[in-house]
């Protein structure tokens, strides 16, 4: 997630953006224990206490995406970007009420299911403030085929929601159009 943090810092510089990365206390979801959820809630409480006036945007990949979707009900969270998230059919949508959500998934992912992500995002209609699903053609779980696309969209969406600032580096072209459509709440896009 280091390149995502760097992109967010670059795009959000001058806006008061603070970037924090979380390392989980233990590996794995661990069934009903939902181990990363507890760590993420702790981190959100710490960030909210340290920066009480700042809204929070979450970016997570795979299990981190699932975790971000699960803890979005924290009072400081405004947006979630879930990248190739691990989604189960019974994952709750309620934590995303009145949040802005972007889910991106490579159509060639064989680790987590792009269809589950698309279906989950569709379930957010009428609950989330906006929910957009972006299918990334030819991309797999590791997001290595077009990494800059992933970085710029995730960071650009987060900064766009939190500060209303559009990434100048992405100005013009398909990437800027997709970012603007996602910020506008277009439900389904393909890149």
Secondary structure as GFF3:
##gff-version 3
##sequence-region A 1 191
A	DSSP	alpha_helix	2	12	.	.	.	ID=ss1
A	DSSP	three_ten_helix	31	33	.	.	.	ID=ss2
A	DSSP	alpha_helix	35	50	.	.	.	ID=ss3
A	DSSP	beta_strand	56	61	.	.	.	ID=ss4
A	DSSP	alpha_helix	63	70	.	.	.	ID=ss5
A	DSSP	beta_strand	77	83	.	.	.	ID=ss6
A	DSSP	three_ten_helix	94	96	.	.	.	ID=ss7
A	DSSP	beta_strand	100	106	.	.	.	ID=ss8
A	DSSP	alpha_helix	114	123	.	.	.	ID=ss9
A	DSSP	beta_strand	130	136	.	.	.	ID=ss10
A	DSSP	alpha_helix	147	163	.	.	.	ID=ss11
A	DSSP	three_ten_helix	168	170	.	.	.	ID=ss12
A	DSSP	alpha_helix	173	183	.	.	.	ID=ss13
A	DSSP	beta_strand	188	190	.	.	.	ID=ss14
###
